[in-house]
Structures are given as C-alpha cells and as structure tokens.
Amino acid sequence: MSDVRETTDATWDADVLKSDLPVLVDFWAPWCGPCRMVAPIVQELSEEYKDKVSFFKMNTDENPTVPSKHGIRSIPSLLIFKGGELKGTVVGFRPKSDLKKRIDEALA
Amino acid sequence: MTDNMFDIAIIGGGGSGLTAAVYAARGMRSTIVFEGNVTGGQIATTDVVENFPGFLEGINGFDLAQNILKQAEKFGARVEYARVERLTRLDDGTFELATESATFRARAVIVTAGADYNKLGVPGEAEFVGKGVSYCATCDAAFFAGQDVIVVGGGDAALDEGLFTTRYAKSVTIVHRRDTLRASGILQERAAAEPKIRYIWDTVVERIEGDGGAVRQAVLKNLKTGEVTVRNTAAVFVFIGQTPNSHLLKGMVELDAGGHAMVDLEMKTKVPGLFVAGDVRTKAARQLISAAGDGATAAISAEHYLQRLG
C-alpha cells in the first residue's frame, strides 16, 4: 500500500490545508522525467516520516486550480505545509538528504 | 577487502557513466556508480532522442536512461545516489571517494560527470527559478499554455526545446547573441517551418523581472546597437551552452581552456587507473551516442588496467 496518497483540486482543503499533521505535496505529471525520479524518494520519505508528516501527490495535468494558485511553473515541485500554511518549497530534483533537511527545517 | 572497496567506481550516472557501468559490471568487475542528481543526466530531460541508432521512432530520453540503468543493475552494478565531493589517489594506487556521508574505495575510477547547463547570471534569474525561469522545457513548457515565452540560445538545445515549447506556448521568441544559429540543419529547418517561432538576433537578456512570484518581462539588449527593450514574457528558458563538471579533477588531471579533462583515445588520463569519458572530456562530440561510446572505451581501458595490476 502506498503511503503517498493522491490529492486533487476537490480534496485539497481537507487533505492539505486542514490536516492535523504537516503535509508534503509532490506536484508531478506523467510526461516529466525528473518527476519519475522523485516519486520513489518521496515514497521512502513517507515511510521515514510516518506518523509525523502526511504525504500527497498531485497530478498537474488533471488538477489545474491548486498548481496555478500556488504559482507552480516547474515540476517536480515539493511543497511543505504546516497548519495550512506554506512552510517550504523545493523545485526540481534534489537528493534525498537535501529533501530531509528541507522537511526538518519546515517542521522546526 | 571491505564492503566499500570496488574494482571500478564511476562518477556520474548519465549516458556515458551508465554505459561504462554496463561494460564494467558485465565484465564481472564490482562496479559502483555515483549519481548526485537524476540518472540519465542530460538525456533524462530530453523528450525524444531521435538520433540514437536502433530506435526508428526515437525514444523518450528518460526511458532510454532507465533502460541503460536497469541493464547495468542487471549485471550487478550498484548505484549510489550521492555526490562525490572528494576524489583522492592513495599511496597504494587505489582511489578514495568521499560523499557527504560515506567513504568508498576503488582500484580504478572513471569520471563521467558530464556538463551542466550554463546560467545567464543576470538579475532576476535565481529569484524566478521555478516561477518562469527554466532550464528544462520538456519539464515546464506545459505551464505556459497560450502564453508568450522566450528561449535564450542558438544551439541544438535552444532550438530543440524551443520547438517542443511551441506545443503549448502562443509564441516562442528565440533570443540569440549572434545573428546566425549554431543548431543543426534539421532543427533549423523545422524551426523555420514553425510559425510560432520568431527570432531576436544579436541580443542578450540583461534582467528578468516579475511580480507575485511570476516572470512578467525580460529586459533585452541589442549588442550591435546598444538598444535596450523590454519584452513581456511568462517564461525564460535558458539554453546557452554548458560547463564541464571537472572540479574533482583539478590538480590531478590536465584540463583544457574550457575546463575539459585531457584524455587519450583510450580515455586514459596521466594518472594510472583514472579515466575520463563523455562531455567532461576534451573534444567530446556532446552526443549521447559518443558519450556512451566513450563510456564503453573507458570501461574496457579500466579492465585492461586492472588485468595488468593482477
């Protein structure tokens, strides 16, 4: 079972903004090569941060509203939310150690 | 022999490094590949590779890279997703490779660290990365559907990515510092037939401006007349050549004026056991097929070197 769940324009508020836990959202699309590299790393992170952070992914082809509202113009983009507020953004592929640093900073 | 000792260490998992790994691992040598970013390197973000022999309809660059990666892993190569920060030749002739969190050793090293796309180095560029400034049109062009965008550069990458961007953008303006293109004939022909593509010659980007987290305009300067103009644009895609990732080799290997490592036809450097292949070497053709060919040559040379060591 995947620990990275799919979120959509329709479920965004409930999944992300109203989440009790901090949330990491992976914005991706099927045609984006680097996104396909990020996905397994996000999966690993979801296991390492189990019970501390919720993990979601959003397909930017199928969901126009949220990506445009957050000014997403490059993918992969990882956005970290805490208490409904944006706490961190990572654009482009980054090694796992970098991502962990950014998550830890956002949680601090 | 410790767990961290390998016959052949390959620094860089692009087309050259992964091919070297296929050869090295298939030759029954314990092989490790270090990749600090995306395996596949520059091809990982190429939409369609049309000139790799054997693929009649072309192949997606990422898929091709994944195939070579799986092929290398099938023969037993290990891939470590970490950047090598220091490369040292020890007194016993082996090499030490240090990443942020671990140290590895190898009897032979092949450096296939490739080249990174150059940045413009102008105000606004860093600020708007991910907000309209992009170095990967295949990744980001879709976010600019129906909008006017700029592509900077005049080589194959600029035209290739510019053509890809026409699928989405309303117009693609290619801003080039000279008045002729360096791109190959077939790309120039395709671009000439594409009504969405237009050119601004003899011109460079001086500044990128925007608001609310999005690029709005680029300030352009004509190098011949000195005229400065402002052009509305939603995106600036940058393809202005590359710089070889040869910093690990400084002080060990002779570099040419452009920073590429000097090697012989067997990809050998002056340091025994140290080989360099692909875009980071001098006089590379900077094509996937030649990088892959270099990788194979380097792996064969490394094999000969190890055999001589016994």
Contacts between the chains, C-beta under 8 A, distances in Angstrom:
chain1	res1	chain2	res2	distance
A	29	B	142	7.0
A	31	B	47	7.9
A	31	B	138	7.4
A	31	B	142	7.6
A	32	B	138	7.6
A	32	B	139	5.2
A	33	B	38	7.2
A	33	B	40	7.2
A	33	B	44	4.8
A	33	B	45	5.5
A	33	B	60	7.6
A	33	B	61	6.7
A	33	B	62	3.2
A	33	B	65	7.9
A	33	B	138	7.2
A	33	B	139	7.4
A	34	B	38	5.4
A	34	B	44	6.6
A	34	B	45	6.4
A	34	B	136	7.5
A	34	B	139	6.2
A	35	B	139	7.9
A	36	B	62	6.4
A	37	B	38	4.8
A	37	B	39	7.2
A	37	B	44	7.2
A	60	B	142	7.7
A	60	B	143	7.7
A	61	B	142	7.6
A	67	B	143	7.8
A	71	B	131	6.0
A	71	B	212	7.5
A	71	B	213	4.3
A	71	B	214	6.0
A	72	B	130	8.0
A	72	B	143	7.0
A	73	B	130	6.3
A	73	B	131	5.5
A	73	B	132	5.6
A	73	B	134	7.5
A	73	B	140	6.2
A	73	B	143	4.5
A	73	B	144	7.4
A	73	B	214	7.1
A	73	B	235	7.1
A	74	B	129	7.4
A	74	B	130	4.2
A	74	B	131	7.8
A	74	B	134	5.8
A	74	B	136	7.7
A	74	B	139	6.4
A	74	B	140	4.8
A	74	B	143	7.3
A	75	B	139	6.0
A	75	B	140	7.0
A	75	B	143	8.0
A	77	B	130	6.5
A	89	B	130	7.4
A	91	B	129	6.3
A	91	B	130	3.4
A	92	B	130	7.1
A	93	B	37	5.9
A	93	B	38	5.1
A	95	B	36	6.1
A	95	B	37	7.2
A	95	B	81	5.9
A	95	B	82	6.8
A	95	B	83	7.1
A	96	B	81	6.8
A	97	B	82	7.7
A	97	B	100	6.4
A	97	B	101	7.1
